[in-house]
Amino acid sequence: MIIRTIQVVTRPGQEAAYSEFFHNRSLTLARQTEGIVFSLAGTARRETPNEFFFATIWRDMPSLRAFVGDDISKPSPAILETDFVESRTIKHFDLLSG
């Protein structure tokens, strides 16, 4: 399984708009996407009001690529939040069972 983490920093003044998008679009899409086994979301805190975090656990790489495309370093074309985002960090890890 693959862990995909995404940390987003919003543009100044776009925190509320991104928060609405994050809660109403991103989280809903994750619950409906084939291949996502589990997801975690971290919303902004008072001391970091423009930072959001999202982690998904994918069944396998073909499932992830089916959603994101061949370049897994980029966001999914289904997530159109570029007007809100100043920067984004996307990383992938192999899941270790414990």
Chimera marker file (.cmm) of the C-alpha trace (Angstrom):
<marker_set name="trace">
<marker id="1" x="0.000" y="0.000" z="0.000" r="1" g="1" b="0" radius="0.5"/>
<marker id="2" x="1.059" y="3.590" z="-0.650" r="1" g="1" b="0" radius="0.5"/>
<marker id="3" x="0.783" y="6.563" z="1.691" r="1" g="1" b="0" radius="0.5"/>
<marker id="4" x="0.299" y="9.889" z="-0.103" r="1" g="1" b="0" radius="0.5"/>
<marker id="5" x="0.723" y="13.063" z="1.948" r="1" g="1" b="0" radius="0.5"/>
<marker id="6" x="-0.178" y="16.541" z="0.808" r="1" g="1" b="0" radius="0.5"/>
<marker id="7" x="0.593" y="19.702" z="2.746" r="1" g="1" b="0" radius="0.5"/>
<marker id="8" x="-0.986" y="22.877" z="1.394" r="1" g="1" b="0" radius="0.5"/>
<marker id="9" x="-0.164" y="26.478" z="2.264" r="1" g="1" b="0" radius="0.5"/>
<marker id="10" x="-2.870" y="28.860" z="1.117" r="1" g="1" b="0" radius="0.5"/>
<marker id="11" x="-2.401" y="32.257" z="-0.474" r="1" g="1" b="0" radius="0.5"/>
<marker id="12" x="-2.817" y="35.170" z="1.935" r="1" g="1" b="0" radius="0.5"/>
<marker id="13" x="-6.486" y="35.870" z="2.520" r="1" g="1" b="0" radius="0.5"/>
<marker id="14" x="-7.615" y="32.550" z="0.995" r="1" g="1" b="0" radius="0.5"/>
<marker id="15" x="-7.749" y="30.523" z="4.214" r="1" g="1" b="0" radius="0.5"/>
<marker id="16" x="-11.556" y="30.517" z="4.547" r="1" g="1" b="0" radius="0.5"/>
<marker id="17" x="-12.144" y="29.778" z="0.855" r="1" g="1" b="0" radius="0.5"/>
<marker id="18" x="-9.671" y="26.893" z="0.899" r="1" g="1" b="0" radius="0.5"/>
<marker id="19" x="-11.094" y="25.566" z="4.167" r="1" g="1" b="0" radius="0.5"/>
<marker id="20" x="-14.545" y="25.397" z="2.576" r="1" g="1" b="0" radius="0.5"/>
<marker id="21" x="-13.106" y="23.700" z="-0.516" r="1" g="1" b="0" radius="0.5"/>
<marker id="22" x="-11.080" y="21.289" z="1.635" r="1" g="1" b="0" radius="0.5"/>
<marker id="23" x="-14.025" y="20.240" z="3.789" r="1" g="1" b="0" radius="0.5"/>
<marker id="24" x="-16.691" y="20.163" z="1.081" r="1" g="1" b="0" radius="0.5"/>
<marker id="25" x="-14.757" y="18.934" z="-1.957" r="1" g="1" b="0" radius="0.5"/>
<marker id="26" x="-11.461" y="17.224" z="-1.061" r="1" g="1" b="0" radius="0.5"/>
<marker id="27" x="-12.722" y="15.144" z="1.850" r="1" g="1" b="0" radius="0.5"/>
<marker id="28" x="-15.878" y="14.124" z="0.007" r="1" g="1" b="0" radius="0.5"/>
<marker id="29" x="-13.875" y="13.112" z="-3.057" r="1" g="1" b="0" radius="0.5"/>
<marker id="30" x="-11.510" y="10.993" z="-0.925" r="1" g="1" b="0" radius="0.5"/>
<marker id="31" x="-14.450" y="9.077" z="0.547" r="1" g="1" b="0" radius="0.5"/>
<marker id="32" x="-15.741" y="8.298" z="-2.949" r="1" g="1" b="0" radius="0.5"/>
<marker id="33" x="-12.485" y="7.433" z="-4.716" r="1" g="1" b="0" radius="0.5"/>
<marker id="34" x="-11.859" y="3.821" z="-5.651" r="1" g="1" b="0" radius="0.5"/>
<marker id="35" x="-8.513" y="2.635" z="-4.333" r="1" g="1" b="0" radius="0.5"/>
<marker id="36" x="-8.327" y="4.833" z="-1.221" r="1" g="1" b="0" radius="0.5"/>
<marker id="37" x="-8.286" y="2.543" z="1.787" r="1" g="1" b="0" radius="0.5"/>
<marker id="38" x="-8.105" y="5.252" z="4.463" r="1" g="1" b="0" radius="0.5"/>
<marker id="39" x="-7.717" y="9.021" z="4.693" r="1" g="1" b="0" radius="0.5"/>
<marker id="40" x="-6.707" y="11.518" z="7.360" r="1" g="1" b="0" radius="0.5"/>
<marker id="41" x="-7.170" y="15.273" z="7.240" r="1" g="1" b="0" radius="0.5"/>
<marker id="42" x="-5.590" y="18.017" z="9.290" r="1" g="1" b="0" radius="0.5"/>
<marker id="43" x="-7.225" y="21.400" z="9.164" r="1" g="1" b="0" radius="0.5"/>
<marker id="44" x="-5.660" y="24.755" z="9.981" r="1" g="1" b="0" radius="0.5"/>
<marker id="45" x="-4.834" y="25.684" z="13.568" r="1" g="1" b="0" radius="0.5"/>
<marker id="46" x="-4.854" y="29.158" z="15.068" r="1" g="1" b="0" radius="0.5"/>
<marker id="47" x="-1.058" y="29.401" z="14.952" r="1" g="1" b="0" radius="0.5"/>
<marker id="48" x="-0.911" y="28.148" z="11.335" r="1" g="1" b="0" radius="0.5"/>
<marker id="49" x="-4.187" y="29.346" z="9.778" r="1" g="1" b="0" radius="0.5"/>
<marker id="50" x="-3.009" y="28.871" z="6.207" r="1" g="1" b="0" radius="0.5"/>
<marker id="51" x="-1.711" y="25.274" z="6.457" r="1" g="1" b="0" radius="0.5"/>
<marker id="52" x="-3.702" y="22.122" z="5.717" r="1" g="1" b="0" radius="0.5"/>
<marker id="53" x="-2.654" y="18.462" z="5.614" r="1" g="1" b="0" radius="0.5"/>
<marker id="54" x="-4.164" y="15.457" z="3.911" r="1" g="1" b="0" radius="0.5"/>
<marker id="55" x="-2.965" y="11.842" z="3.901" r="1" g="1" b="0" radius="0.5"/>
<marker id="56" x="-4.439" y="8.967" z="1.964" r="1" g="1" b="0" radius="0.5"/>
<marker id="57" x="-3.575" y="5.298" z="1.981" r="1" g="1" b="0" radius="0.5"/>
<marker id="58" x="-3.913" y="3.725" z="-1.433" r="1" g="1" b="0" radius="0.5"/>
<marker id="59" x="-4.446" y="0.039" z="-2.171" r="1" g="1" b="0" radius="0.5"/>
<marker id="60" x="-1.726" y="0.073" z="-4.844" r="1" g="1" b="0" radius="0.5"/>
<marker id="61" x="0.133" y="2.248" z="-7.339" r="1" g="1" b="0" radius="0.5"/>
<marker id="62" x="-2.246" y="1.529" z="-10.250" r="1" g="1" b="0" radius="0.5"/>
<marker id="63" x="-5.144" y="2.893" z="-8.142" r="1" g="1" b="0" radius="0.5"/>
<marker id="64" x="-3.189" y="6.031" z="-7.301" r="1" g="1" b="0" radius="0.5"/>
<marker id="65" x="-2.178" y="6.572" z="-10.932" r="1" g="1" b="0" radius="0.5"/>
<marker id="66" x="-5.758" y="6.041" z="-12.096" r="1" g="1" b="0" radius="0.5"/>
<marker id="67" x="-6.790" y="9.003" z="-9.923" r="1" g="1" b="0" radius="0.5"/>
<marker id="68" x="-3.748" y="11.286" z="-10.229" r="1" g="1" b="0" radius="0.5"/>
<marker id="69" x="-2.226" y="10.393" z="-13.583" r="1" g="1" b="0" radius="0.5"/>
<marker id="70" x="1.226" y="9.140" z="-14.449" r="1" g="1" b="0" radius="0.5"/>
<marker id="71" x="3.024" y="11.985" z="-12.663" r="1" g="1" b="0" radius="0.5"/>
<marker id="72" x="2.168" y="11.227" z="-9.043" r="1" g="1" b="0" radius="0.5"/>
<marker id="73" x="4.143" y="14.271" z="-7.864" r="1" g="1" b="0" radius="0.5"/>
<marker id="74" x="1.254" y="16.461" z="-9.022" r="1" g="1" b="0" radius="0.5"/>
<marker id="75" x="-2.242" y="16.901" z="-7.589" r="1" g="1" b="0" radius="0.5"/>
<marker id="76" x="-5.146" y="15.109" z="-9.173" r="1" g="1" b="0" radius="0.5"/>
<marker id="77" x="-6.824" y="16.956" z="-12.052" r="1" g="1" b="0" radius="0.5"/>
<marker id="78" x="-10.045" y="16.383" z="-10.076" r="1" g="1" b="0" radius="0.5"/>
<marker id="79" x="-8.758" y="18.763" z="-7.377" r="1" g="1" b="0" radius="0.5"/>
<marker id="80" x="-8.960" y="22.241" z="-8.860" r="1" g="1" b="0" radius="0.5"/>
<marker id="81" x="-7.895" y="24.487" z="-6.012" r="1" g="1" b="0" radius="0.5"/>
<marker id="82" x="-5.066" y="26.438" z="-7.625" r="1" g="1" b="0" radius="0.5"/>
<marker id="83" x="-6.651" y="29.850" z="-6.949" r="1" g="1" b="0" radius="0.5"/>
<marker id="84" x="-6.295" y="29.194" z="-3.213" r="1" g="1" b="0" radius="0.5"/>
<marker id="85" x="-2.864" y="27.547" z="-3.044" r="1" g="1" b="0" radius="0.5"/>
<marker id="86" x="0.481" y="29.277" z="-2.565" r="1" g="1" b="0" radius="0.5"/>
<marker id="87" x="2.487" y="26.057" z="-2.238" r="1" g="1" b="0" radius="0.5"/>
<marker id="88" x="1.923" y="22.334" z="-2.028" r="1" g="1" b="0" radius="0.5"/>
<marker id="89" x="4.195" y="19.492" z="-0.940" r="1" g="1" b="0" radius="0.5"/>
<marker id="90" x="3.283" y="15.986" z="-2.067" r="1" g="1" b="0" radius="0.5"/>
<marker id="91" x="5.169" y="12.914" z="-0.836" r="1" g="1" b="0" radius="0.5"/>
<marker id="92" x="4.727" y="9.157" z="-1.125" r="1" g="1" b="0" radius="0.5"/>
<marker id="93" x="5.760" y="6.323" z="1.168" r="1" g="1" b="0" radius="0.5"/>
<marker id="94" x="5.371" y="2.563" z="1.256" r="1" g="1" b="0" radius="0.5"/>
<marker id="95" x="3.166" y="1.531" z="4.158" r="1" g="1" b="0" radius="0.5"/>
<marker id="96" x="4.810" y="-0.677" z="6.759" r="1" g="1" b="0" radius="0.5"/>
<marker id="97" x="2.550" y="-2.961" z="8.742" r="1" g="1" b="0" radius="0.5"/>
<marker id="98" x="3.057" y="-2.899" z="12.428" r="1" g="1" b="0" radius="0.5"/>
<link id1="1" id2="2" r="1" g="1" b="0" radius="0.2"/>
<link id1="2" id2="3" r="1" g="1" b="0" radius="0.2"/>
<link id1="3" id2="4" r="1" g="1" b="0" radius="0.2"/>
<link id1="4" id2="5" r="1" g="1" b="0" radius="0.2"/>
<link id1="5" id2="6" r="1" g="1" b="0" radius="0.2"/>
<link id1="6" id2="7" r="1" g="1" b="0" radius="0.2"/>
<link id1="7" id2="8" r="1" g="1" b="0" radius="0.2"/>
<link id1="8" id2="9" r="1" g="1" b="0" radius="0.2"/>
<link id1="9" id2="10" r="1" g="1" b="0" radius="0.2"/>
<link id1="10" id2="11" r="1" g="1" b="0" radius="0.2"/>
<link id1="11" id2="12" r="1" g="1" b="0" radius="0.2"/>
<link id1="12" id2="13" r="1" g="1" b="0" radius="0.2"/>
<link id1="13" id2="14" r="1" g="1" b="0" radius="0.2"/>
<link id1="14" id2="15" r="1" g="1" b="0" radius="0.2"/>
<link id1="15" id2="16" r="1" g="1" b="0" radius="0.2"/>
<link id1="16" id2="17" r="1" g="1" b="0" radius="0.2"/>
<link id1="17" id2="18" r="1" g="1" b="0" radius="0.2"/>
<link id1="18" id2="19" r="1" g="1" b="0" radius="0.2"/>
<link id1="19" id2="20" r="1" g="1" b="0" radius="0.2"/>
<link id1="20" id2="21" r="1" g="1" b="0" radius="0.2"/>
<link id1="21" id2="22" r="1" g="1" b="0" radius="0.2"/>
<link id1="22" id2="23" r="1" g="1" b="0" radius="0.2"/>
<link id1="23" id2="24" r="1" g="1" b="0" radius="0.2"/>
<link id1="24" id2="25" r="1" g="1" b="0" radius="0.2"/>
<link id1="25" id2="26" r="1" g="1" b="0" radius="0.2"/>
<link id1="26" id2="27" r="1" g="1" b="0" radius="0.2"/>
<link id1="27" id2="28" r="1" g="1" b="0" radius="0.2"/>
<link id1="28" id2="29" r="1" g="1" b="0" radius="0.2"/>
<link id1="29" id2="30" r="1" g="1" b="0" radius="0.2"/>
<link id1="30" id2="31" r="1" g="1" b="0" radius="0.2"/>
<link id1="31" id2="32" r="1" g="1" b="0" radius="0.2"/>
<link id1="32" id2="33" r="1" g="1" b="0" radius="0.2"/>
<link id1="33" id2="34" r="1" g="1" b="0" radius="0.2"/>
<link id1="34" id2="35" r="1" g="1" b="0" radius="0.2"/>
<link id1="35" id2="36" r="1" g="1" b="0" radius="0.2"/>
<link id1="36" id2="37" r="1" g="1" b="0" radius="0.2"/>
<link id1="37" id2="38" r="1" g="1" b="0" radius="0.2"/>
<link id1="38" id2="39" r="1" g="1" b="0" radius="0.2"/>
<link id1="39" id2="40" r="1" g="1" b="0" radius="0.2"/>
<link id1="40" id2="41" r="1" g="1" b="0" radius="0.2"/>
<link id1="41" id2="42" r="1" g="1" b="0" radius="0.2"/>
<link id1="42" id2="43" r="1" g="1" b="0" radius="0.2"/>
<link id1="43" id2="44" r="1" g="1" b="0" radius="0.2"/>
<link id1="44" id2="45" r="1" g="1" b="0" radius="0.2"/>
<link id1="45" id2="46" r="1" g="1" b="0" radius="0.2"/>
<link id1="46" id2="47" r="1" g="1" b="0" radius="0.2"/>
<link id1="47" id2="48" r="1" g="1" b="0" radius="0.2"/>
<link id1="48" id2="49" r="1" g="1" b="0" radius="0.2"/>
<link id1="49" id2="50" r="1" g="1" b="0" radius="0.2"/>
<link id1="50" id2="51" r="1" g="1" b="0" radius="0.2"/>
<link id1="51" id2="52" r="1" g="1" b="0" radius="0.2"/>
<link id1="52" id2="53" r="1" g="1" b="0" radius="0.2"/>
<link id1="53" id2="54" r="1" g="1" b="0" radius="0.2"/>
<link id1="54" id2="55" r="1" g="1" b="0" radius="0.2"/>
<link id1="55" id2="56" r="1" g="1" b="0" radius="0.2"/>
<link id1="56" id2="57" r="1" g="1" b="0" radius="0.2"/>
<link id1="57" id2="58" r="1" g="1" b="0" radius="0.2"/>
<link id1="58" id2="59" r="1" g="1" b="0" radius="0.2"/>
<link id1="59" id2="60" r="1" g="1" b="0" radius="0.2"/>
<link id1="60" id2="61" r="1" g="1" b="0" radius="0.2"/>
<link id1="61" id2="62" r="1" g="1" b="0" radius="0.2"/>
<link id1="62" id2="63" r="1" g="1" b="0" radius="0.2"/>
<link id1="63" id2="64" r="1" g="1" b="0" radius="0.2"/>
<link id1="64" id2="65" r="1" g="1" b="0" radius="0.2"/>
<link id1="65" id2="66" r="1" g="1" b="0" radius="0.2"/>
<link id1="66" id2="67" r="1" g="1" b="0" radius="0.2"/>
<link id1="67" id2="68" r="1" g="1" b="0" radius="0.2"/>
<link id1="68" id2="69" r="1" g="1" b="0" radius="0.2"/>
<link id1="69" id2="70" r="1" g="1" b="0" radius="0.2"/>
<link id1="70" id2="71" r="1" g="1" b="0" radius="0.2"/>
<link id1="71" id2="72" r="1" g="1" b="0" radius="0.2"/>
<link id1="72" id2="73" r="1" g="1" b="0" radius="0.2"/>
<link id1="73" id2="74" r="1" g="1" b="0" radius="0.2"/>
<link id1="74" id2="75" r="1" g="1" b="0" radius="0.2"/>
<link id1="75" id2="76" r="1" g="1" b="0" radius="0.2"/>
<link id1="76" id2="77" r="1" g="1" b="0" radius="0.2"/>
<link id1="77" id2="78" r="1" g="1" b="0" radius="0.2"/>
<link id1="78" id2="79" r="1" g="1" b="0" radius="0.2"/>
<link id1="79" id2="80" r="1" g="1" b="0" radius="0.2"/>
<link id1="80" id2="81" r="1" g="1" b="0" radius="0.2"/>
<link id1="81" id2="82" r="1" g="1" b="0" radius="0.2"/>
<link id1="82" id2="83" r="1" g="1" b="0" radius="0.2"/>
<link id1="83" id2="84" r="1" g="1" b="0" radius="0.2"/>
<link id1="84" id2="85" r="1" g="1" b="0" radius="0.2"/>
<link id1="85" id2="86" r="1" g="1" b="0" radius="0.2"/>
<link id1="86" id2="87" r="1" g="1" b="0" radius="0.2"/>
<link id1="87" id2="88" r="1" g="1" b="0" radius="0.2"/>
<link id1="88" id2="89" r="1" g="1" b="0" radius="0.2"/>
<link id1="89" id2="90" r="1" g="1" b="0" radius="0.2"/>
<link id1="90" id2="91" r="1" g="1" b="0" radius="0.2"/>
<link id1="91" id2="92" r="1" g="1" b="0" radius="0.2"/>
<link id1="92" id2="93" r="1" g="1" b="0" radius="0.2"/>
<link id1="93" id2="94" r="1" g="1" b="0" radius="0.2"/>
<link id1="94" id2="95" r="1" g="1" b="0" radius="0.2"/>
<link id1="95" id2="96" r="1" g="1" b="0" radius="0.2"/>
<link id1="96" id2="97" r="1" g="1" b="0" radius="0.2"/>
<link id1="97" id2="98" r="1" g="1" b="0" radius="0.2"/>
</marker_set>
